[in-house]
Amino acid sequence: MKLNSKHSLRLLVATSLCYLSWGFTPHKELHAVAISGLPSPLFEFYKSHSSEIISRATDADKRKHLIDGEGAKHYIDLDTFNEELCPISWDEACGKFTEDTLLLRGTLPWTIEHVYNSLVYEMTRCGNTGDSAMSINKVIKLSADLGHYIGDAHVPLHTTSNYNGHLTDQKGIHALWETHVYELTREEWDVTQIEAVYIQHKRNWVFSIILESNSQVDEVLTQELLVRSDNKSPSTWGYRTRGRTLVLIPTEGFCRAYDKALNYMVRDKFHKSSIAISSAWYSAWVDAGMPDLNSVAQERKAGIRIWWKTTINELGRDLSSLLQDLRELFEHDLSQN
């Protein structure tokens, strides 16, 4: 990874929290980089909870296998609509297409809007109710989920029914684009400091991200076919070690050739996605009235410490009582013998 002296220590701190390998790892690093773009005092809050936010960056993917309807939240098949989808509300979309149709074609833009509004609501509650600690927990969870869905919106293949190339004999292209190219090239990307900005028109902003991603679908698919069909290109598949396992995946040479053919789209989309996530968190905080999340978080931590102390003391008393009962029982048995 190339570094420039002008890049702030803040970014280095954030990325060092999670230099991991969109798959699971890119989502985690997107959250880490997004934290670095936040202004104070929001940066301090998110950094203090960075470990939990980053670890929960992939919760939404895990829920796809457990909760009905979760999968539809991660995509929208724009090519299945007979007309260009304009920024409309969920109720308007249901009235126009029916809810069942949308659940089949994907609900990504409305999922982002719903999670964003939920995050604003929970941030607003912090400090204003008796359950501020619970609201902080929800802020952390919703921040992770919002970042995940925004990350998905930046992946072209999350906006088409041909999401894995299965309709064009390109199965595996989804992982090629969002995981394999990322893993092989990430260390070579320039580190660029990002900065969150306030989002004025959220719905239009969400749809603009998705429409831009969809406009790149043809390029993502076409360039893979061109690279694969070029006799001078490296072999497409080969064995490579991932962790402790030897697996058959796209070769390094093919991934690099594809990345170059795309004019390094994966890198650029990652950068845009990290800014978008950071900006969404910041905008939610502003819309919530810029609450003092840090003081509420300190109260939460203090409450957790008190709970642990109380619990340990109670366990200690229970254990002491149990030991005393066992001792008396033992002494009674001895006296009988």
C-alpha positions in Angstrom: 0.0 0.0 0.0 1.5 3.3 -1.1 1.5 6.1 1.4 1.8 9.9 1.1 2.9 12.2 3.8 -0.2 14.3 3.3 -2.5 11.5 4.3 -3.6 11.7 7.9 -2.8 9.5 10.8 -6.5 9.1 11.3 -6.9 7.0 8.1 -3.9 4.8 9.0 -5.4 4.2 12.4 -8.8 3.3 11.0 -7.5 1.0 8.3 -5.1 -0.7 10.7 -8.2 -1.7 12.7 -9.3 -3.9 9.8 -6.9 -4.7 7.0 -8.8 -7.7 5.9 -9.8 -9.3 2.8 -17.3 -6.6 -0.9 -17.1 -10.7 0.1 -16.8 -10.5 3.9 -13.5 -8.7 4.1 -14.1 -5.8 1.7 -17.2 -4.9 3.7 -15.3 -4.8 6.9 -12.5 -2.6 5.5 -15.1 -0.3 3.9 -16.4 0.4 7.4 -13.0 1.0 8.8 -12.1 3.5 6.1 -15.5 5.2 6.4 -14.8 5.9 10.1 -11.7 7.8 9.1 -13.7 10.3 7.1 -16.0 11.4 10.0 -15.6 14.8 11.6 -15.2 15.3 15.4 -16.9 14.5 17.6 -18.6 11.8 15.6 -15.2 10.3 14.6 -14.4 9.7 18.3 -17.7 7.9 18.9 -17.3 5.6 15.9 -13.6 5.0 16.5 -14.4 4.0 20.1 -16.9 1.5 18.8 -14.9 0.6 15.7 -14.3 -3.0 16.6 -18.0 -3.8 17.0 -19.0 -1.8 13.9 -16.4 -3.5 11.8 -17.2 -7.0 13.1 -20.9 -6.4 12.4 -20.3 -5.1 8.9 -21.2 -8.6 7.5 -24.2 -9.3 9.8 -26.5 -8.5 7.0 -25.0 -11.2 4.8 -25.2 -13.7 7.6 -28.9 -13.0 8.0 -29.6 -13.9 4.4 -29.4 -17.6 5.4 -31.6 -17.2 8.5 -34.3 -14.6 7.8 -36.8 -14.7 4.9 -36.7 -11.6 2.9 -33.2 -10.5 3.9 -31.7 -11.5 0.6 -33.9 -9.1 -1.4 -32.5 -6.2 0.6 -29.1 -6.6 -1.0 -30.0 -6.1 -4.6 -32.3 -4.7 -7.2 -32.7 -6.2 -10.7 -33.1 -3.0 -12.7 -33.2 -4.9 -15.9 -36.4 -6.5 -14.9 -38.3 -3.2 -14.9 -39.9 -2.2 -18.2 -39.1 1.5 -17.5 -36.3 3.4 -15.8 -36.9 3.3 -12.0 -37.1 6.8 -10.6 -36.6 7.8 -7.0 -39.9 7.0 -5.4 -40.9 5.9 -1.9 -41.6 2.4 -0.9 -45.3 2.9 -0.7 -45.3 4.5 -4.2 -43.2 1.6 -5.5 -45.6 -1.0 -4.0 -48.6 0.8 -5.5 -46.9 0.8 -8.9 -45.3 -2.7 -9.0 -46.9 -4.6 -6.0 -44.9 -5.6 -2.9 -44.5 -9.2 -4.1 -43.0 -8.1 -7.3 -40.5 -5.9 -5.5 -39.5 -8.7 -3.1 -38.6 -10.7 -6.2 -36.8 -8.0 -8.0 -35.0 -6.6 -4.9 -35.5 -3.8 -2.4 -32.0 -2.3 -2.0 -32.8 1.4 -2.5 -35.7 1.3 -0.1 -33.7 -0.8 2.4 -31.0 1.9 2.5 -33.6 4.6 3.1 -35.4 2.6 5.8 -32.2 1.8 7.7 -31.0 5.4 7.4 -34.3 6.7 8.9 -34.0 4.1 11.7 -30.5 5.3 12.4 -31.6 8.9 12.6 -34.4 7.8 15.0 -32.1 5.9 17.3 -29.5 8.7 17.4 -32.3 11.2 18.3 -33.3 8.9 21.2 -29.8 8.9 22.7 -29.8 11.0 25.8 -33.5 11.8 25.6 -34.9 8.6 27.1 -34.3 6.2 29.9 -32.9 3.5 27.6 -30.1 5.5 26.0 -27.8 2.5 26.3 -30.2 0.4 24.2 -30.3 3.2 21.6 -26.5 3.2 21.4 -26.6 -0.6 20.8 -29.0 0.0 17.9 -26.9 2.9 16.6 -24.0 0.5 16.3 -26.0 -2.2 14.7 -27.8 0.1 12.2 -24.5 1.9 11.3 -23.0 -1.5 10.4 -26.1 -2.5 8.4 -26.4 0.8 6.6 -22.8 0.7 5.6 -23.2 -2.9 4.3 -26.2 -2.0 2.1 -24.5 1.1 0.7 -21.5 -1.0 -0.1 -23.7 -3.4 -2.0 -25.3 -0.5 -4.0 -21.8 0.3 -5.4 -21.4 -3.2 -6.9 -22.7 -3.3 -10.5 -23.7 -6.9 -10.2 -26.1 -6.1 -7.3 -28.3 -4.2 -9.8 -28.9 -6.9 -12.4 -30.7 -10.3 -12.6 -27.4 -11.6 -14.2 -25.7 -11.1 -10.9 -23.3 -14.0 -11.2 -23.0 -14.2 -15.0 -25.2 -17.3 -15.1 -27.2 -15.8 -18.0 -24.1 -15.2 -20.1 -22.0 -18.2 -19.3 -19.8 -16.2 -16.9 -20.5 -18.0 -13.6 -18.2 -16.8 -10.9 -17.9 -13.3 -12.1 -19.5 -11.9 -8.9 -16.7 -13.2 -6.7 -14.1 -12.3 -9.4 -15.2 -8.6 -9.3 -15.8 -8.0 -5.7 -13.4 -10.4 -3.9 -10.6 -11.8 -6.1 -9.6 -8.6 -7.8 -9.8 -6.8 -4.4 -7.6 -9.3 -2.6 -4.9 -9.3 -5.2 -4.7 -5.5 -5.8 -5.7 -3.9 -2.5 -2.1 -3.5 -1.2 -1.2 -1.5 -4.3 -3.9 1.1 -4.0 -2.9 4.6 -3.0 -4.2 5.6 0.4 -6.5 8.5 0.0 -8.0 10.5 2.9 -11.8 10.7 2.6 -14.1 13.2 4.0 -17.8 12.8 4.9 -20.2 15.4 3.4 -23.8 16.1 4.2 -26.3 14.5 1.9 -29.1 16.9 1.0 -31.6 14.7 -0.9 -31.1 11.2 0.4 -33.5 9.3 -1.9 -32.2 10.9 -5.0 -28.7 10.2 -3.7 -29.4 6.5 -3.1 -30.9 6.0 -6.6 -28.1 7.9 -8.3 -25.6 5.4 -6.7 -27.6 2.4 -7.9 -28.2 3.8 -11.4 -24.5 4.5 -11.8 -23.6 1.0 -10.7 -26.2 -0.4 -13.2 -24.7 1.7 -16.0 -21.4 -0.3 -15.5 -22.9 -3.8 -15.7 -22.3 -4.2 -19.4 -18.7 -3.2 -19.0 -18.2 -5.6 -16.1 -19.5 -8.5 -18.2 -18.1 -7.5 -21.6 -14.5 -7.0 -20.4 -14.5 -10.4 -18.7 -15.5 -12.1 -21.9 -12.9 -10.1 -23.9 -10.0 -10.9 -21.5 -11.0 -14.6 -21.3 -11.2 -14.9 -25.1 -7.9 -13.1 -25.8 -5.3 -15.8 -26.6 -2.6 -13.6 -25.1 -4.4 -13.4 -21.7 -3.2 -15.5 -18.8 -5.1 -18.7 -17.9 -8.4 -18.1 -16.3 -8.4 -20.7 -13.5 -5.7 -22.0 -11.3 -5.0 -23.3 -7.8 -4.1 -20.7 -5.2 -3.7 -20.9 -1.4 -6.3 -19.1 0.6 -5.6 -19.4 4.3 -4.7 -23.1 4.7 -6.7 -24.3 1.8 -5.7 -24.9 -1.8 -8.6 -23.8 -4.0 -9.4 -23.5 -7.7 -10.1 -19.8 -8.3 -9.2 -17.2 -11.0 -5.5 -16.8 -11.5 -3.6 -13.8 -10.4 -2.7 -13.0 -14.0 -6.3 -13.2 -15.1 -7.5 -11.0 -12.2 -4.9 -8.4 -13.0 -5.7 -8.4 -16.7 -9.4 -8.0 -15.9 -8.8 -5.2 -13.4 -6.7 -3.3 -16.0 -9.4 -3.9 -18.7 -11.9 -2.3 -16.3 -9.6 0.7 -15.8 -9.4 -0.2 -12.1 -13.1 0.1 -11.5 -13.0 -2.0 -8.3 -10.6 0.4 -6.7 -12.7 3.5 -7.7 -15.9 1.9 -6.5 -14.4 1.0 -3.2 -13.2 4.6 -2.7 -16.7 6.0 -3.6 -18.4 3.5 -1.4 -16.3 4.4 1.7 -17.1 8.1 1.2 -20.8 7.3 0.8 -20.9 5.2 4.0 -19.1 7.9 5.9 -21.4 10.6 4.5 -24.5 8.6 5.4 -23.4 8.2 9.0 -22.6 11.9 9.3 -25.9 13.0 7.6 -27.9 10.8 10.0 -26.2 12.4 13.0 -26.9 15.9 11.6 -30.5 15.0 10.9 -30.8 13.7 14.5 -29.8 17.0 15.9 -26.1 16.2 16.4 -26.6 14.4 19.8 -23.7 13.9 22.2 -23.2 10.2 21.4 -19.9 10.1 23.3 -21.3 10.9 26.7 -24.2 8.5 26.2 -21.7 5.8 25.2 -19.7 6.5 28.4 -22.9 6.1 30.4 -23.5 2.8 28.6 -20.0 1.6 29.4 -20.3 2.6 33.0 -23.6 0.8 33.2 -22.0 -2.3 31.7 -19.2 -2.1 34.3 -21.7 -1.8 37.1 -23.7 -4.7 35.8 -20.6 -6.9 35.6 -19.5 -5.9 39.0 -22.9 -6.6 40.5 -23.2 -9.9 38.6 -19.7 -11.0 39.8 -20.5 -10.0 43.4 -23.7 -12.0 43.3 -22.0 -15.0 41.8 -19.4 -14.7 44.5 -22.0 -14.7 47.2 -23.8 -17.6 45.6 -20.6 -19.6 45.2 -19.6 -18.8 48.8 -23.1 -20.0 50.0 -22.7 -23.2 47.9 -19.3 -24.0 49.3 -20.6 -23.5 52.8 -23.5 -25.9 52.1 -21.1 -28.5 50.7 -18.8 -28.1 53.7 -21.7 -28.6 56.2 -22.9 -31.6 54.2 -19.4 -33.1 54.1 -18.9 -32.5 57.9 -22.4 -34.1 58.5 -21.4 -37.2 56.5 -18.1 -37.5 58.5 -20.0 -37.3 61.8 -22.3 -40.1 60.7 -19.4 -42.4 59.9 
